[in-house]
Amino acid sequence: MDYFIIVVTTAAGLYFHWWLFCRIRQWSDRDLALSLAEGDEHKRQYMLEQLARAQREGIKRRDLPAWLEQAAAQYPGSRA
């Protein structure tokens, strides 16, 4: 019984850490996309759509900042 408790709590702890790691990655990606929106509500929605598109297309996380910056530059009415 002692081993069962150890295995269950270890598995629960590992799962919780994996879940938290994934959530923090999602939050940081979303925060990056929103920071490129520069406070414009329409651009904010556009950037969240671009983030979803990047995830669907399988853009690697290391390439995501450059990809999102390029998408922000292509926004209609963009100053860049």
CNS distance restraints for C-alpha pairs under 8 A (distance, minus, plus):
assign (resid   1 and name CA) (resid   5 and name CA) 6.41 0.50 0.50
assign (resid   2 and name CA) (resid   6 and name CA) 6.34 0.50 0.50
assign (resid   3 and name CA) (resid   7 and name CA) 6.08 0.50 0.50
assign (resid   4 and name CA) (resid   8 and name CA) 6.08 0.50 0.50
assign (resid   5 and name CA) (resid   9 and name CA) 6.06 0.50 0.50
assign (resid   6 and name CA) (resid  10 and name CA) 5.96 0.50 0.50
assign (resid   7 and name CA) (resid  11 and name CA) 6.01 0.50 0.50
assign (resid   8 and name CA) (resid  12 and name CA) 6.07 0.50 0.50
assign (resid   9 and name CA) (resid  13 and name CA) 6.01 0.50 0.50
assign (resid  10 and name CA) (resid  14 and name CA) 6.13 0.50 0.50
assign (resid  11 and name CA) (resid  15 and name CA) 6.09 0.50 0.50
assign (resid  12 and name CA) (resid  16 and name CA) 6.08 0.50 0.50
assign (resid  13 and name CA) (resid  17 and name CA) 6.22 0.50 0.50
assign (resid  14 and name CA) (resid  18 and name CA) 6.18 0.50 0.50
assign (resid  15 and name CA) (resid  19 and name CA) 6.06 0.50 0.50
assign (resid  16 and name CA) (resid  20 and name CA) 6.05 0.50 0.50
assign (resid  17 and name CA) (resid  21 and name CA) 6.02 0.50 0.50
assign (resid  18 and name CA) (resid  22 and name CA) 6.26 0.50 0.50
assign (resid  19 and name CA) (resid  23 and name CA) 6.24 0.50 0.50
assign (resid  20 and name CA) (resid  24 and name CA) 6.13 0.50 0.50
assign (resid  21 and name CA) (resid  25 and name CA) 6.32 0.50 0.50
assign (resid  22 and name CA) (resid  26 and name CA) 6.29 0.50 0.50
assign (resid  23 and name CA) (resid  27 and name CA) 6.12 0.50 0.50
assign (resid  24 and name CA) (resid  28 and name CA) 6.07 0.50 0.50
assign (resid  25 and name CA) (resid  29 and name CA) 6.16 0.50 0.50
assign (resid  26 and name CA) (resid  30 and name CA) 6.14 0.50 0.50
assign (resid  27 and name CA) (resid  31 and name CA) 5.97 0.50 0.50
assign (resid  28 and name CA) (resid  32 and name CA) 6.13 0.50 0.50
assign (resid  29 and name CA) (resid  33 and name CA) 6.38 0.50 0.50
assign (resid  29 and name CA) (resid  51 and name CA) 7.83 0.50 0.50
assign (resid  30 and name CA) (resid  34 and name CA) 6.17 0.50 0.50
assign (resid  30 and name CA) (resid  48 and name CA) 7.20 0.50 0.50
assign (resid  30 and name CA) (resid  51 and name CA) 7.39 0.50 0.50
assign (resid  31 and name CA) (resid  35 and name CA) 6.00 0.50 0.50
assign (resid  32 and name CA) (resid  36 and name CA) 6.54 0.50 0.50
assign (resid  32 and name CA) (resid  65 and name CA) 7.40 0.50 0.50
assign (resid  33 and name CA) (resid  37 and name CA) 6.78 0.50 0.50
assign (resid  33 and name CA) (resid  44 and name CA) 7.77 0.50 0.50
assign (resid  33 and name CA) (resid  47 and name CA) 5.57 0.50 0.50
assign (resid  33 and name CA) (resid  48 and name CA) 6.37 0.50 0.50
assign (resid  33 and name CA) (resid  51 and name CA) 6.65 0.50 0.50
assign (resid  33 and name CA) (resid  68 and name CA) 6.69 0.50 0.50
assign (resid  34 and name CA) (resid  38 and name CA) 7.42 0.50 0.50
assign (resid  34 and name CA) (resid  39 and name CA) 7.98 0.50 0.50
assign (resid  34 and name CA) (resid  44 and name CA) 5.82 0.50 0.50
assign (resid  34 and name CA) (resid  47 and name CA) 6.63 0.50 0.50
assign (resid  34 and name CA) (resid  48 and name CA) 7.20 0.50 0.50
assign (resid  35 and name CA) (resid  39 and name CA) 7.79 0.50 0.50
assign (resid  36 and name CA) (resid  44 and name CA) 7.99 0.50 0.50
assign (resid  36 and name CA) (resid  47 and name CA) 7.49 0.50 0.50
assign (resid  36 and name CA) (resid  68 and name CA) 7.86 0.50 0.50
assign (resid  36 and name CA) (resid  69 and name CA) 7.08 0.50 0.50
assign (resid  36 and name CA) (resid  72 and name CA) 6.61 0.50 0.50
assign (resid  37 and name CA) (resid  41 and name CA) 7.69 0.50 0.50
assign (resid  37 and name CA) (resid  43 and name CA) 5.17 0.50 0.50
assign (resid  37 and name CA) (resid  44 and name CA) 4.83 0.50 0.50
assign (resid  37 and name CA) (resid  47 and name CA) 6.47 0.50 0.50
assign (resid  37 and name CA) (resid  72 and name CA) 7.34 0.50 0.50
assign (resid  38 and name CA) (resid  43 and name CA) 7.79 0.50 0.50
assign (resid  38 and name CA) (resid  44 and name CA) 7.80 0.50 0.50
assign (resid  39 and name CA) (resid  43 and name CA) 7.85 0.50 0.50
assign (resid  39 and name CA) (resid  44 and name CA) 7.08 0.50 0.50
assign (resid  40 and name CA) (resid  44 and name CA) 5.94 0.50 0.50
assign (resid  41 and name CA) (resid  45 and name CA) 6.45 0.50 0.50
assign (resid  42 and name CA) (resid  46 and name CA) 6.24 0.50 0.50
assign (resid  43 and name CA) (resid  47 and name CA) 5.98 0.50 0.50
assign (resid  43 and name CA) (resid  75 and name CA) 7.34 0.50 0.50
assign (resid  44 and name CA) (resid  48 and name CA) 6.31 0.50 0.50
assign (resid  45 and name CA) (resid  49 and name CA) 6.26 0.50 0.50
assign (resid  46 and name CA) (resid  50 and name CA) 6.21 0.50 0.50
assign (resid  46 and name CA) (resid  75 and name CA) 7.82 0.50 0.50
assign (resid  47 and name CA) (resid  51 and name CA) 6.11 0.50 0.50
assign (resid  47 and name CA) (resid  68 and name CA) 7.61 0.50 0.50
assign (resid  47 and name CA) (resid  71 and name CA) 7.64 0.50 0.50
assign (resid  47 and name CA) (resid  72 and name CA) 6.95 0.50 0.50
assign (resid  48 and name CA) (resid  52 and name CA) 6.30 0.50 0.50
assign (resid  49 and name CA) (resid  53 and name CA) 6.16 0.50 0.50
assign (resid  50 and name CA) (resid  54 and name CA) 6.07 0.50 0.50
assign (resid  50 and name CA) (resid  68 and name CA) 7.20 0.50 0.50
assign (resid  50 and name CA) (resid  71 and name CA) 6.99 0.50 0.50
assign (resid  51 and name CA) (resid  55 and name CA) 6.28 0.50 0.50
assign (resid  51 and name CA) (resid  68 and name CA) 7.22 0.50 0.50
assign (resid  52 and name CA) (resid  56 and name CA) 6.23 0.50 0.50
assign (resid  53 and name CA) (resid  57 and name CA) 6.09 0.50 0.50
assign (resid  54 and name CA) (resid  58 and name CA) 6.12 0.50 0.50
assign (resid  54 and name CA) (resid  59 and name CA) 5.34 0.50 0.50
assign (resid  54 and name CA) (resid  64 and name CA) 7.56 0.50 0.50
assign (resid  54 and name CA) (resid  67 and name CA) 7.97 0.50 0.50
assign (resid  55 and name CA) (resid  59 and name CA) 6.08 0.50 0.50
assign (resid  59 and name CA) (resid  63 and name CA) 6.59 0.50 0.50
assign (resid  59 and name CA) (resid  64 and name CA) 6.32 0.50 0.50
assign (resid  60 and name CA) (resid  64 and name CA) 6.21 0.50 0.50
assign (resid  61 and name CA) (resid  65 and name CA) 7.82 0.50 0.50
assign (resid  63 and name CA) (resid  67 and name CA) 6.17 0.50 0.50
assign (resid  64 and name CA) (resid  68 and name CA) 5.97 0.50 0.50
assign (resid  65 and name CA) (resid  69 and name CA) 6.12 0.50 0.50
assign (resid  66 and name CA) (resid  70 and name CA) 6.17 0.50 0.50
assign (resid  67 and name CA) (resid  71 and name CA) 6.25 0.50 0.50
assign (resid  68 and name CA) (resid  72 and name CA) 6.05 0.50 0.50
assign (resid  69 and name CA) (resid  73 and name CA) 6.23 0.50 0.50
assign (resid  70 and name CA) (resid  74 and name CA) 6.41 0.50 0.50
assign (resid  71 and name CA) (resid  75 and name CA) 6.54 0.50 0.50
assign (resid  72 and name CA) (resid  78 and name CA) 7.49 0.50 0.50
assign (resid  73 and name CA) (resid  78 and name CA) 6.06 0.50 0.50
assign (resid  73 and name CA) (resid  79 and name CA) 7.74 0.50 0.50
assign (resid  73 and name CA) (resid  80 and name CA) 5.72 0.50 0.50
assign (resid  74 and name CA) (resid  78 and name CA) 6.85 0.50 0.50
